[in-house]
Amino acid sequence: MSTNFGLRSTGLLVFTGRIISAFTGLLFTVMVARWLSPGTFGTWEVIITLVTFSAYPVGVVAYWATRDVARGRMVGRTAFWSGLLLSSLGLVLYFAFTFVTYSRIASSVLPFLLGALLVPLSYWSAVANAVVQGFRPAVYGYSLVVSEVAKLVVAYESLYVYRLGIEGVILALMTAYFVQSVISTYLVRLTTAERFDFSQTRRWSRLAWIPAVSYLPTVLAVADTYVVALGFGTPVVGYYQAAFIVAGVVGYSSALAFSLYPLLLRGGNERLPAISVEYSLLFAIPMAAACIAIPEPILFLLSTKYLPGAMGLAILGFMFVFTTMSTIVDQTLLGTEKVDVGDRPKFLDLIRSNLLFVPVVNILYGVSYIASLYVALSYAFANGFSYSSSVALWAAVQLAATVAFLLVKARRARGYAKLMPGMSAAYYLVAAAVMGGVLYLGSGLLDQGASTLWYGTQLLGLGIAGAAVYFGLVYAMDSKFRDMARSLIGRVT
């Protein structure tokens, strides 16, 4: 029972951090979207994609740091220094991608040069978050909130005071990386008590092929932006990414299962994944319902120029529910795998293990999704589809690929743990449907002629009213939710 509550309380803390950051992140997106054109917004997303590509090597350190720290090995110092050394390779990769990219999609190289500073910061952040997840998962919630606030302050100064444009956006993200990394590193400093261990780095290097395969899906997950920008231009990327960022709030519900992975590594029982699924759906379903019910009023907050992404937002909100489920299934398969417990696991055992199965399936997902997306958008642009239809088609392709490969992984995961949520999920659906109706009807009262601040306040008030309806209905219907609410309130008071 204590383990179950630890899963929920830590997850709730991290999720709270993500939700707070969602509000600050929404303000950041509003500022950026209102300042940048869809084409320039798309260029910004391409730069972020190049940073993600360049951060690929740090996965070797981050992957093993989480697993080793969660099992009691204090390898923090080794992880941080290894990540710093690898960042030089990341810079080489970044400039190589920039050389073949910027002239095709942008008129100025300056944003790409400034974006290079994000590479070492992203390496530091990746290692810090990896150590945090293995040692004190709740720290992620603290550091995220503070870093998001810092990003917002710098973004306002850069965009509205100094009018720096896309360069100001990059400076704001650099600030967020730096602040989060400093806080996380300080709060897990106990993991750095031991000296730099060359034998540990040799072990990680010897087994580097596992995280190399495991982190390839992360690269493929953002490659769609790169492929579409080069093949079809940055405007459609801008429309899609605006919708994707908003819908991504639904994916924040996966933070509720943030501690599932380390708990399973430490020997947590097979019921934890099912608890995580049910707990995540409690928040994912209503947020997805909001995206489906009022996509246009939500995107109107960014700017009227991003309204072509409304249909895509509705589809992506639904898609992120399955993305959350996929994350939990991945954590279940990887967290219950014990083949790497010894110092020298057998190669054939590793090949047959979930350490390889999960990334291979995710790689197949990424390749299939990008190939299908390119074919679909080629057809759309050849036949004169509007940006609205093209964005919706993009979202539909991603939804279909996500569901298909989730089913593949879930089938295997059933042999390791329980995944199916209980009757509570049905209550969530009923309550979310009612909430969606309330939001749809209430959206007609929003004053779209008001200032951005006042319109945003009205939209927030509508969201709070919808949340009150949803949680009120769930509380009335679901005894498990009532028990959990009383338990959490009792712990706080």
Secondary structure, 3 states (H helix, E strand, C coil): CHHHHHHHHHHHHHHHHHHHHHHHHHHHHHHHHHHCCHHHHHHHHHHHHHHHHHCHHHHHHHHHHHHHHHCCCCCHHHHHHHHHHHHHHHHHHHHHHHHHHHHHHCCCCHHHHHHCCHHHHHHHHHHHHHHHHHHCCCHHHHHHHHHHHHHHHHHHHHHHHCCCCHHHHHHHHHHHHHHHHHHHHHHCHHHHCCCCCHHHHHHHHHCCHHHHHHCHHHHHHHHHHHHHHHHHCHHHHHHHHHHHHHHHHHHHHHHHHCCHHHHHHCCCCCCHHHHHHHHHHHHHHHHHHHHHHCHHHHHHHHCHHHHHHHHHHHHHHHHHHHHHHHHHHHHHHHHCCCCCCCCCCCHHHHHHCHHHHHHHHHHHHHHHHHHHHHHHHHHHHHCCCCHHHHHHHHHHHHHHHHHHHHHHHHHHHCCCCCCCCCCHHHHHHHHHHHHHHHHHHHHCCCCCCCCHHHHHHHHHHHHHHHHHHHHHHHHHHCHHHHHHHHHHHHHHC
